[in-house]
Amino acid sequence: MTEREFQAKLAELDRLLNDPEIRMDPDRVWTLLAEISARDMRPAA
């Protein structure tokens, strides 16, 4: 995942959790968290 994709996922997660006009989608939240976590857990190059 590129840095740009990572930032886009973080922004989407932030909107899902904090924007009262956006309907909560728990499945999407968990998917985003898993993708973000997988990136953070990979070994540094």
N, C-alpha and C positions, 0 to 999 in steps of 0.2 A: 504494500500500500504506500503510495506516495505521500509526501507531507501535505500536499493539497487535498488529497482524498481524506486523510486523517483529520485535517482541520474542518472539512465539510461534514464529516461524521460527528465531530464534537459540536459543531454549530447546530446540526439537526437534533442531537440529543438535548442540547440546551433548550432549544425551542420546545421540544416535546415535554420537557420537565417544567419549564418556567413560563411559557406563553399561555395565558388563560384562554386565548381564543383558539388554540390548537387542541383538538380532541386527543386525550391520552390514548396511546396505542402500546400497551404493555409488551406485546410481542416484538414490536419494533425497538422499544427501549432495550430489551434484553439482547436482541440481535446486535444492536449498535455497541452495547457494553462488551459483548463477547468479541466483536471485531476489534474494538479499541484495546481490549486487554490482550488479545493475541499479538497485536503489534508491539505493545509495551513489554511483553515477555520474551520476545525473540532476542537472541544474543546480539550484542553490539558488533558491528563489522570492523 
